Amino acid sequence: MVDHWRRGGLSLVSLDGDDVSIEPAASPDYEPQRRAEARQDVGRLLAALEALPAAQREAFLLHEEAGLSVAEIAAATGTNDETAKSRLRYALAKLRAALTELREDARSA
């Protein structure tokens, strides 16, 4: 059972010999500032995803999350292949721009 907790990044610590508490295992790679920045980046990326027009967001999610091809996206959305491809291309371009902006903000901070 202890191995289960250790694999999850937790260690068991005895405080007074009888009571055992669970706390994060010390890791030389643990960087709280970096983790906080990563959470902010994820939040910004999700905001960029939500800001996409519904049709572009749908095409992106069907491609990335469901693993559908352009032809399958077209069939699922009731459009032709070119429309599905365009929606996916525009979504990717807008998300790339948002990621570029995030990286530039991180460099200037």
CNS distance restraints for C-alpha pairs under 8 A (distance, minus, plus):
assign (resid   1 and name CA) (resid   5 and name CA) 6.86 0.50 0.50
assign (resid   2 and name CA) (resid   6 and name CA) 6.28 0.50 0.50
assign (resid   2 and name CA) (resid  11 and name CA) 7.74 0.50 0.50
assign (resid   2 and name CA) (resid  12 and name CA) 7.42 0.50 0.50
assign (resid   3 and name CA) (resid   7 and name CA) 6.06 0.50 0.50
assign (resid   4 and name CA) (resid   8 and name CA) 6.50 0.50 0.50
assign (resid   5 and name CA) (resid   9 and name CA) 6.51 0.50 0.50
assign (resid   5 and name CA) (resid  10 and name CA) 5.13 0.50 0.50
assign (resid   5 and name CA) (resid  11 and name CA) 6.33 0.50 0.50
assign (resid   5 and name CA) (resid  12 and name CA) 7.85 0.50 0.50
assign (resid   6 and name CA) (resid  10 and name CA) 4.92 0.50 0.50
assign (resid   6 and name CA) (resid  11 and name CA) 5.57 0.50 0.50
assign (resid   6 and name CA) (resid  25 and name CA) 7.56 0.50 0.50
assign (resid   9 and name CA) (resid  24 and name CA) 6.10 0.50 0.50
assign (resid   9 and name CA) (resid  25 and name CA) 5.53 0.50 0.50
assign (resid  10 and name CA) (resid  22 and name CA) 6.51 0.50 0.50
assign (resid  10 and name CA) (resid  23 and name CA) 5.67 0.50 0.50
assign (resid  10 and name CA) (resid  24 and name CA) 4.49 0.50 0.50
assign (resid  10 and name CA) (resid  25 and name CA) 4.74 0.50 0.50
assign (resid  11 and name CA) (resid  22 and name CA) 5.92 0.50 0.50
assign (resid  11 and name CA) (resid  23 and name CA) 5.83 0.50 0.50
assign (resid  11 and name CA) (resid  24 and name CA) 6.14 0.50 0.50
assign (resid  11 and name CA) (resid  25 and name CA) 5.08 0.50 0.50
assign (resid  12 and name CA) (resid  20 and name CA) 6.41 0.50 0.50
assign (resid  12 and name CA) (resid  21 and name CA) 5.88 0.50 0.50
assign (resid  12 and name CA) (resid  22 and name CA) 4.90 0.50 0.50
assign (resid  12 and name CA) (resid  23 and name CA) 6.70 0.50 0.50
assign (resid  13 and name CA) (resid  20 and name CA) 5.63 0.50 0.50
assign (resid  13 and name CA) (resid  21 and name CA) 5.49 0.50 0.50
assign (resid  13 and name CA) (resid  22 and name CA) 6.30 0.50 0.50
assign (resid  13 and name CA) (resid  23 and name CA) 7.28 0.50 0.50
assign (resid  14 and name CA) (resid  18 and name CA) 6.86 0.50 0.50
assign (resid  14 and name CA) (resid  19 and name CA) 5.87 0.50 0.50
assign (resid  14 and name CA) (resid  20 and name CA) 4.54 0.50 0.50
assign (resid  14 and name CA) (resid  21 and name CA) 6.44 0.50 0.50
assign (resid  15 and name CA) (resid  19 and name CA) 6.06 0.50 0.50
assign (resid  15 and name CA) (resid  20 and name CA) 6.38 0.50 0.50
assign (resid  15 and name CA) (resid  21 and name CA) 7.34 0.50 0.50
assign (resid  26 and name CA) (resid  30 and name CA) 7.55 0.50 0.50
assign (resid  31 and name CA) (resid  35 and name CA) 6.29 0.50 0.50
assign (resid  32 and name CA) (resid  36 and name CA) 6.13 0.50 0.50
assign (resid  33 and name CA) (resid  37 and name CA) 6.23 0.50 0.50
assign (resid  34 and name CA) (resid  38 and name CA) 6.12 0.50 0.50
assign (resid  35 and name CA) (resid  39 and name CA) 6.25 0.50 0.50
assign (resid  36 and name CA) (resid  40 and name CA) 6.35 0.50 0.50
assign (resid  37 and name CA) (resid  41 and name CA) 6.16 0.50 0.50
assign (resid  38 and name CA) (resid  42 and name CA) 6.19 0.50 0.50
assign (resid  39 and name CA) (resid  43 and name CA) 6.21 0.50 0.50
assign (resid  40 and name CA) (resid  44 and name CA) 6.20 0.50 0.50
assign (resid  41 and name CA) (resid  45 and name CA) 6.09 0.50 0.50
assign (resid  41 and name CA) (resid 102 and name CA) 7.02 0.50 0.50
assign (resid  42 and name CA) (resid  46 and name CA) 6.09 0.50 0.50
assign (resid  43 and name CA) (resid  47 and name CA) 6.15 0.50 0.50
assign (resid  44 and name CA) (resid  48 and name CA) 6.17 0.50 0.50
assign (resid  44 and name CA) (resid 102 and name CA) 7.92 0.50 0.50
assign (resid  45 and name CA) (resid  49 and name CA) 6.16 0.50 0.50
assign (resid  45 and name CA) (resid  95 and name CA) 7.51 0.50 0.50
assign (resid  45 and name CA) (resid  98 and name CA) 7.07 0.50 0.50
assign (resid  45 and name CA) (resid  99 and name CA) 7.12 0.50 0.50
assign (resid  46 and name CA) (resid  50 and name CA) 6.12 0.50 0.50
assign (resid  47 and name CA) (resid  51 and name CA) 6.09 0.50 0.50
assign (resid  48 and name CA) (resid  52 and name CA) 6.59 0.50 0.50
assign (resid  48 and name CA) (resid  94 and name CA) 7.96 0.50 0.50
assign (resid  48 and name CA) (resid  95 and name CA) 6.51 0.50 0.50
assign (resid  48 and name CA) (resid  98 and name CA) 6.53 0.50 0.50
assign (resid  49 and name CA) (resid  57 and name CA) 6.56 0.50 0.50
assign (resid  49 and name CA) (resid  95 and name CA) 6.94 0.50 0.50
assign (resid  50 and name CA) (resid  57 and name CA) 7.33 0.50 0.50
assign (resid  52 and name CA) (resid  56 and name CA) 6.19 0.50 0.50
assign (resid  52 and name CA) (resid  57 and name CA) 5.60 0.50 0.50
assign (resid  52 and name CA) (resid  91 and name CA) 6.81 0.50 0.50
assign (resid  52 and name CA) (resid  94 and name CA) 7.74 0.50 0.50
assign (resid  53 and name CA) (resid  57 and name CA) 6.17 0.50 0.50
assign (resid  54 and name CA) (resid  58 and name CA) 5.98 0.50 0.50
assign (resid  55 and name CA) (resid  59 and name CA) 6.22 0.50 0.50
assign (resid  55 and name CA) (resid  87 and name CA) 6.74 0.50 0.50
assign (resid  56 and name CA) (resid  60 and name CA) 6.13 0.50 0.50
assign (resid  56 and name CA) (resid  87 and name CA) 4.75 0.50 0.50
assign (resid  56 and name CA) (resid  88 and name CA) 5.97 0.50 0.50
assign (resid  56 and name CA) (resid  90 and name CA) 6.95 0.50 0.50
assign (resid  56 and name CA) (resid  91 and name CA) 5.24 0.50 0.50
assign (resid  57 and name CA) (resid  61 and name CA) 6.09 0.50 0.50
assign (resid  57 and name CA) (resid  91 and name CA) 6.56 0.50 0.50
assign (resid  58 and name CA) (resid  62 and name CA) 6.01 0.50 0.50
assign (resid  59 and name CA) (resid  63 and name CA) 6.15 0.50 0.50
assign (resid  59 and name CA) (resid  73 and name CA) 6.48 0.50 0.50
assign (resid  59 and name CA) (resid  84 and name CA) 6.69 0.50 0.50
assign (resid  59 and name CA) (resid  87 and name CA) 6.25 0.50 0.50
assign (resid  59 and name CA) (resid  88 and name CA) 5.40 0.50 0.50
assign (resid  59 and name CA) (resid  91 and name CA) 7.86 0.50 0.50
assign (resid  60 and name CA) (resid  64 and name CA) 5.97 0.50 0.50
assign (resid  60 and name CA) (resid  87 and name CA) 7.86 0.50 0.50
assign (resid  60 and name CA) (resid  88 and name CA) 5.50 0.50 0.50
assign (resid  60 and name CA) (resid  91 and name CA) 6.36 0.50 0.50
assign (resid  60 and name CA) (resid  92 and name CA) 7.35 0.50 0.50
assign (resid  61 and name CA) (resid  65 and name CA) 5.16 0.50 0.50
assign (resid  61 and name CA) (resid  66 and name CA) 6.82 0.50 0.50
assign (resid  62 and name CA) (resid  66 and name CA) 4.87 0.50 0.50
assign (resid  62 and name CA) (resid  67 and name CA) 6.33 0.50 0.50
assign (resid  62 and name CA) (resid  68 and name CA) 5.77 0.50 0.50
assign (resid  62 and name CA) (resid  73 and name CA) 6.57 0.50 0.50
assign (resid  63 and name CA) (resid  67 and name CA) 4.77 0.50 0.50
assign (resid  63 and name CA) (resid  68 and name CA) 4.74 0.50 0.50
assign (resid  63 and name CA) (resid  69 and name CA) 6.31 0.50 0.50
assign (resid  63 and name CA) (resid  70 and name CA) 7.49 0.50 0.50
assign (resid  63 and name CA) (resid  73 and name CA) 7.26 0.50 0.50
assign (resid  63 and name CA) (resid  88 and name CA) 7.96 0.50 0.50
assign (resid  64 and name CA) (resid  68 and name CA) 7.54 0.50 0.50
assign (resid  68 and name CA) (resid  72 and name CA) 5.57 0.50 0.50
assign (resid  68 and name CA) (resid  73 and name CA) 6.06 0.50 0.50
assign (resid  69 and name CA) (resid  73 and name CA) 6.13 0.50 0.50
assign (resid  70 and name CA) (resid  74 and name CA) 6.14 0.50 0.50
assign (resid  70 and name CA) (resid  81 and name CA) 6.26 0.50 0.50
assign (resid  70 and name CA) (resid  84 and name CA) 6.07 0.50 0.50
assign (resid  70 and name CA) (resid  85 and name CA) 5.93 0.50 0.50
assign (resid  71 and name CA) (resid  75 and name CA) 6.28 0.50 0.50
assign (resid  71 and name CA) (resid  80 and name CA) 7.85 0.50 0.50
assign (resid  71 and name CA) (resid  81 and name CA) 5.52 0.50 0.50
assign (resid  71 and name CA) (resid  84 and name CA) 7.65 0.50 0.50
assign (resid  72 and name CA) (resid  76 and name CA) 6.06 0.50 0.50
assign (resid  73 and name CA) (resid  77 and name CA) 6.03 0.50 0.50
assign (resid  73 and name CA) (resid  81 and name CA) 7.91 0.50 0.50
assign (resid  73 and name CA) (resid  84 and name CA) 6.26 0.50 0.50
assign (resid  74 and name CA) (resid  78 and name CA) 5.77 0.50 0.50
assign (resid  74 and name CA) (resid  79 and name CA) 4.81 0.50 0.50
assign (resid  74 and name CA) (resid  80 and name CA) 5.30 0.50 0.50
assign (resid  74 and name CA) (resid  81 and name CA) 5.30 0.50 0.50
assign (resid  74 and name CA) (resid  83 and name CA) 7.43 0.50 0.50
assign (resid  74 and name CA) (resid  84 and name CA) 5.23 0.50 0.50
assign (resid  75 and name CA) (resid  79 and name CA) 6.47 0.50 0.50
assign (resid  75 and name CA) (resid  80 and name CA) 7.43 0.50 0.50
assign (resid  79 and name CA) (resid  83 and name CA) 6.25 0.50 0.50
assign (resid  79 and name CA) (resid  84 and name CA) 6.57 0.50 0.50
assign (resid  80 and name CA) (resid  84 and name CA) 6.42 0.50 0.50
assign (resid  81 and name CA) (resid  85 and name CA) 6.02 0.50 0.50
assign (resid  82 and name CA) (resid  86 and name CA) 6.05 0.50 0.50
assign (resid  83 and name CA) (resid  87 and name CA) 6.16 0.50 0.50
assign (resid  84 and name CA) (resid  88 and name CA) 6.20 0.50 0.50
assign (resid  85 and name CA) (resid  89 and name CA) 6.04 0.50 0.50
assign (resid  86 and name CA) (resid  90 and name CA) 6.06 0.50 0.50
assign (resid  87 and name CA) (resid  91 and name CA) 6.11 0.50 0.50
assign (resid  88 and name CA) (resid  92 and name CA) 6.15 0.50 0.50
assign (resid  89 and name CA) (resid  93 and name CA) 6.17 0.50 0.50
assign (resid  90 and name CA) (resid  94 and name CA) 6.19 0.50 0.50
assign (resid  91 and name CA) (resid  95 and name CA) 6.17 0.50 0.50
assign (resid  92 and name CA) (resid  96 and name CA) 5.99 0.50 0.50
assign (resid  93 and name CA) (resid  97 and name CA) 6.19 0.50 0.50
assign (resid  94 and name CA) (resid  98 and name CA) 6.27 0.50 0.50
assign (resid  95 and name CA) (resid  99 and name CA) 6.20 0.50 0.50
assign (resid  96 and name CA) (resid 100 and name CA) 6.11 0.50 0.50
assign (resid  97 and name CA) (resid 101 and name CA) 6.18 0.50 0.50
assign (resid  98 and name CA) (resid 102 and name CA) 6.25 0.50 0.50
assign (resid  99 and name CA) (resid 103 and name CA) 6.26 0.50 0.50
assign (resid 100 and name CA) (resid 104 and name CA) 6.21 0.50 0.50
assign (resid 101 and name CA) (resid 105 and name CA) 6.10 0.50 0.50
assign (resid 102 and name CA) (resid 106 and name CA) 6.15 0.50 0.50
assign (resid 103 and name CA) (resid 107 and name CA) 6.23 0.50 0.50
assign (resid 104 and name CA) (resid 108 and name CA) 6.27 0.50 0.50
assign (resid 105 and name CA) (resid 109 and name CA) 6.16 0.50 0.50
